[in-house]
């Protein structure tokens, strides 16, 4: 009787699934932190160029104010990635606890992040070419 009951139970809880979910969550957190760090560097790049212009007054005067906007967009993207990763991880652990996981769909978060980074990268390239 116990064999029949265990065969009809949802899915056995596998520690490897929880650990894999934890590793994925931590990878998303690292990605968010990297985006925030890179955004800070990009935002401060305009300030760096303004300081160089003060030291070398013969350089052409260009406005580098867009680096602040690109950097802020990257920082906001990093914050969004961390919040999304937390939400997704909690949802996945609940699904694992209920035995409802179905890994047949692509990661929407990774696709959204790739599209966001591509758009910010294209905008930064256009801006650098135009300056």
N, C-alpha and C positions, 0 to 999 in steps of 0.2 A: 504494500500500500504506500509506503514511503517513497518507493521509486516512481510510482505513478504521480504522486503529488509533486515531486521535484521535477518531473518531466513537464508538468503543466504549469509550473511556476514561470513568471515572465522571463527574465534573463537573470542568470546568476551575476551578482555584483562582482566585477573583476577589478581588482586594485590597479591593474595596468591601465584601464580606461580612465580612472580618476587621476592617475599620475600623468598620463598623456594630456588630459585636459588641463592639468596644472602647468605642465611645461608650455603648452600652447598659450595659456593665459599669461605666463611670465614673458614669453616672446612678444606678445602684443604690448605688454607694459614697456618692455625695452624699446620697441618700435616707437611708442608714444613719447618716451623720454628722448629718444634720438631726434624725433621731429621737433620737439620743444627746444632742444639744444641747438639744432641747426637753425631753427627759426630765430633764436636769440643772436646767433652769429650773423645771419643775414640782416636782421634789423640793425645791428650795430655796425654793419659794413658802411652804411651811409655816413654815420658819424665819423668813422675812420677816414673816409675820403674827404670829408669836410676839414678834418684836422690836417690832413696832408696838404690841402689847398691853402690853409693858413700858413703853413711852413714854406710852401712853394707858391708864392702869389702869381707867378707867371703862368700857371696852369689854367686851362679854360674853365670857366665857371659853369658847371652843370648842376642841375638839381638832382639829388640822390634821395629824395623823399620817398620814392616808391619802395626802396629796400625796407623801410619801416613797415609798409603795408604787406609786402611779401613775407617778411619775418613774422609779423603778427598772424598772418594766415597760417603759416606753418606751426606756430605755437598753438593756435586755436585748434588746428587739425590734430596735434599731439594730444591735447586735452580731450578732444572728442574721441580719439582712438582709445585712450585709457578708460574713459567712461563707458564706451561701447564694449570694450573688452571685459570690464567688470560685469556689466549686465549680461553679456553673452555667456560668461563663465558660470554665473549663478544659474542661468537658465539651463545650461548643459548639465550641471551637477544635479539639478532637480530632475531632468530627463533621465539621467543615469540612475538616480535613486528609484524612479518609477519603472525603469526598464524600457523606456520609450525612444531611445536614440535611434536615429536613422541617418546614416552618413552618406546619403546618395546625392545631396545637393552641394554645389560649390559654396565656398566661403564668401558670403556677400560682403562681409567686412573687409576682406583682403581685396576684393574687386573694387569696392568703393574707395579704399585707400589708394590703390594703384591709379584710379581715374583722377582722384584729387591731386596726387603728386604729379601726374602727367600734365594736368591743367596748370598747376602752379609753375612747373618747370617750363612749359611753353610760354607762359606769360613772362617769366623771368628772362628767357632767351630773347623774346621779342623786345623787352625793355632794354636789355643790354645791347642788342643790335642797334636800336634806335638812338641810344645815347652815344 
